[in-house]
Amino acid sequence: MTAKPPSTALLPVSPEQLSRLQSAISDFSPHQLAWLSGYFWGMVNHQPQTETSAVSVQETITLLSASQTGNARRLAEQLRNSLLTEGLNVNLINAGDYKFKQISQERVLIIIASTQGEGEPAEEAVALYKYLHSKKAPSMKETVYAVFGLGDTSYENFCQAGKDFDRRLHELGAQRLLDRVDADVEYQEQADQWRQQITAILTPRLSVQAKPVQAKSATSLITPAHDKQIYTKETPLTASLLTNQKITGRGSEKDVRHIEIDLRESGARYQPGDALGVWFENDPALADELISLLWLDDSEPVNVQGKSLPLREALIHHVELTQNTGVIVEKYAALAKDEKLLALVANKPALQQYVQTTPLVDMVRAVASHPEAQQFIDLLRPLTPRFYSISSAQSEVENEVHITVGVVRYDIEGRARTGGASGYLADRLQEDDNIRVFIEPNDNFRLPADPNAPIIMIGPGTGIAPFRAFLQHRDSQEAEGKNWLFFGNPHFVEDFLYQVEFQRYVKDGLLSRIDLAWSRDQQHTVYVQDKLREQGEEVWRWIQDGAHLYVCGNANRMARDVEQALLDIISQQGGMDAEQADEFLSELRLERRYQRDVY
């Protein structure tokens, strides 16, 4: 006889919290679950048995992780470990789980914040960000704080979210523990130094007077014993390419690929909503073009991250060649001593425009220089993986993982240019070739725990990817909840991604509703946000019935426009003013009923 689950009314956690816990531990072994029970016990009992009967009250450090691709979360975990090792009380919280209205009660607050899009905070930190910048933001005079910002200098608003959190907390009266750090993609050295500084500042401030002798070291509570290989950015899985299929028509302006990868017998697990990290190689032809333009020897040794490598190998495997940045332009201008480029560096708006329209190789072509090989390598940034929303459910495809890739293609003065990772996947990787990948969990984009809950999915273009995974999972689980999809692209005939699959889902009843926006199939443009407004009354009815809302796609344009459409629907159908509608949507975020996967 199967035991019934406990009534949530008797539990000290909400149904959503219980759901997230169950989802997080679904693939844990008994050994790992046993370790977790001890870990949580250690979190609750921060001050273990001591050799003295003295009792001291210790302030708790609240550590908020506002992560977009996992970097901020990993850094927050490293800092937590350092603080625990010093015997300090620290509470690490995902910003999406943080009850932001309690922020005025914090006495020691540390925020590690990534930036996305055009300077926006990471998706999980949006509700907190809005609250702090609203008229309801509280006094923070009793709080000391520190901010570490993560960003990318190839974007105009570098580390803007971190800057905004830092400035706003100071405006509200909080006192800085130390100056904010703005870190680029290669952040680990800065992060290590900052972590040491924070730990050194907080240890004498917060340590108990009679330091306890711990029954277990903090490290023993932090580092689990794994009974299977865990694949990460640093230790990726070597998988193999199964399928590379173009899923846009011949006449389409877009080249979108359906990519299938064989995980083999790795045991790698993922959930709908997760992303796949892909390590790629630069186009050898692009490396050769740069070597030729710079009059360099492709076999000349260069040092990259402590390794001596031939120049050509370093360019193909270890540095970014397809993303130009203001910092790179500034350094190259100084190296080349080019007056036009130096003048451009002094004009920030013009520099940003130049970076966005001029790839590194075309800058080198336009401004001749003959640096030493090591000088040129030192200009460049380390290669970083690209992330793609997973478009399959493991319950459906087992030892495979699928992604949906929009290939970046454009011309510069008649010369064809291609995106680094998308060109690698579409053009240079052959079937059965090896590819290095890893799963990047995304706990901020999860199906509801209740299979009967209705969901509304809004995903134009390649934003459809996670919703294919959602529907596969709900189909395999025979979930009873209603499913409504909003999808858009330029043309019905050329750009209906996964058309046969979605039409089958409609026929079988899995897709309760589907609304399609073909932006260029008529004289006036029609986008998914227009379709949302058309169906505003019904969308509101679904929300009132407990629907979960999901948005995936471009952060700068589509996601903003969709959010405004949702706010308009809430305001009009719910009889709310703009401020009330915004608060309503923030509450949906906190309840995990409004989730976005935007990029």
VENSUL-V57848 format. One record per residue. RES is the residue in one letter. OMEGA is omega as a letter, one per 40 degrees, with the letter a starting at -180 (999 if undefined). Layout:
RES	OMEGA
RES	OMEGA
//
This chain:
M	a
T	i
A	i
K	i
P	a
P	i
S	a
T	i
A	a
L	a
L	i
P	i
V	i
S	i
P	a
E	i
Q	i
L	i
S	a
R	i
L	a
Q	i
S	a
A	a
I	a
S	a
D	i
F	i
S	i
P	i
H	i
Q	i
L	i
A	i
W	a
L	a
S	i
G	i
Y	a
F	i
W	i
G	i
M	a
V	a
N	a
H	a
Q	a
P	a
Q	a
T	i
E	a
T	i
S	a
A	i
V	i
S	i
V	a
Q	i
E	i
T	i
I	i
T	a
L	a
L	i
S	i
A	a
S	i
Q	a
T	i
G	a
N	a
A	i
R	a
R	i
L	i
A	i
E	i
Q	i
L	i
R	a
N	i
S	a
L	i
L	i
T	i
E	i
G	a
L	i
N	i
V	i
N	i
L	a
I	i
N	a
A	i
G	i
D	a
Y	i
K	a
F	a
K	i
Q	a
I	a
S	i
Q	a
E	i
R	i
V	a
L	i
I	i
I	i
I	a
A	i
S	i
T	i
Q	i
G	a
E	i
G	a
E	i
P	i
A	a
E	a
E	a
A	a
V	a
A	i
L	a
Y	a
K	a
Y	a
L	a
H	i
S	i
K	a
K	a
A	a
P	i
S	a
M	a
K	a
E	a
T	i
V	a
Y	i
A	a
V	i
F	a
G	i
L	a
G	a
D	a
T	i
S	i
Y	a
E	a
N	a
F	i
C	a
Q	a
A	i
G	i
K	a
D	i
F	a
D	a
R	a
R	i
L	i
H	i
E	a
L	i
G	i
A	a
Q	a
R	i
L	i
L	a
D	i
R	i
V	i
D	a
A	i
D	a
V	i
E	a
Y	a
Q	a
E	i
Q	a
A	i
D	a
Q	a
W	i
R	i
Q	i
Q	a
I	a
T	a
A	i
I	a
L	a
T	i
P	a
R	a
L	a
S	i
V	a
Q	i
A	a
K	a
P	i
V	a
Q	i
A	i
K	i
S	i
A	a
T	a
S	i
L	a
I	a
T	a
P	i
A	a
H	i
D	i
K	a
Q	i
I	a
Y	a
T	i
K	a
E	a
T	a
P	i
L	i
T	a
A	i
S	a
L	i
L	a
T	i
N	a
Q	i
K	a
I	i
T	a
G	a
R	a
G	a
S	i
E	a
K	i
D	a
V	a
R	i
H	a
I	i
E	a
I	a
D	i
L	i
R	a
E	a
S	a
G	i
A	a
R	i
Y	i
Q	i
P	a
G	i
D	i
A	i
L	i
G	a
V	i
W	a
F	i
E	i
N	i
D	i
P	i
A	i
L	i
A	a
D	i
E	i
L	i
I	i
S	a
L	a
L	i
W	a
L	i
D	a
D	a
S	a
E	a
P	i
V	i
N	i
V	i
Q	i
G	i
K	i
S	a
L	i
P	a
L	a
R	i
E	i
A	a
L	a
I	a
H	a
H	a
V	i
E	i
L	a
T	i
Q	i
N	i
T	i
G	i
V	i
I	i
V	a
E	a
K	a
Y	i
A	i
A	a
L	a
A	a
K	a
D	a
E	a
K	a
L	i
L	i
A	i
L	a
V	a
A	a
N	a
K	i
P	i
A	i
L	a
Q	i
Q	i
Y	a
V	a
Q	a
T	a
T	i
P	a
L	a
V	a
D	i
M	i
V	i
R	a
A	a
V	a
A	i
S	i
H	a
P	i
E	a
A	a
Q	i
Q	a
F	i
I	a
D	i
L	a
L	a
R	i
P	i
L	i
T	a
P	i
R	a
F	i
Y	i
S	a
I	a
S	i
S	i
A	a
Q	i
S	a
E	a
V	i
E	a
N	i
E	i
V	a
H	i
I	a
T	a
V	i
G	a
V	i
V	i
R	i
Y	i
D	i
I	a
E	i
G	i
R	a
A	i
R	a
T	i
G	a
G	a
A	a
S	i
G	i
Y	a
L	a
A	a
D	a
R	i
L	a
Q	i
E	a
D	i
D	i
N	i
I	a
R	a
V	i
F	i
I	i
E	a
P	i
N	a
D	i
N	i
F	a
R	i
L	i
P	i
A	a
D	a
P	i
N	a
A	i
P	i
I	i
I	a
M	a
I	a
G	i
P	i
G	i
T	i
G	i
I	a
A	a
P	a
F	i
R	i
A	i
F	a
L	i
Q	a
H	a
R	i
D	a
S	i
Q	a
E	i
A	a
E	a
G	i
K	a
N	a
W	a
L	i
F	a
F	i
G	i
N	a
P	a
H	i
F	a
V	a
E	a
D	i
F	a
L	i
Y	a
Q	a
V	a
E	a
F	i
Q	i
R	i
Y	i
V	a
K	a
D	i
G	i
L	i
L	a
S	a
R	i
I	i
D	a
L	a
A	i
W	a
S	a
R	a
D	i
Q	a
Q	i
H	a
T	i
V	a
Y	a
V	i
Q	i
D	i
K	i
L	a
R	i
E	a
Q	a
G	a
E	a
E	i
V	i
W	i
R	i
W	i
I	i
Q	i
D	i
G	a
A	i
H	a
L	i
Y	i
V	i
C	i
G	a
N	a
A	a
N	a
R	a
M	a
A	i
R	a
D	i
V	i
E	i
Q	i
A	i
L	i
L	i
D	i
I	i
I	a
S	a
Q	a
Q	a
G	i
G	a
M	i
D	a
A	a
E	i
Q	i
A	i
D	i
E	i
F	a
L	i
S	i
E	i
L	i
R	a
L	i
E	a
R	i
R	i
Y	a
Q	a
R	i
D	a
V	a
Y	999
//
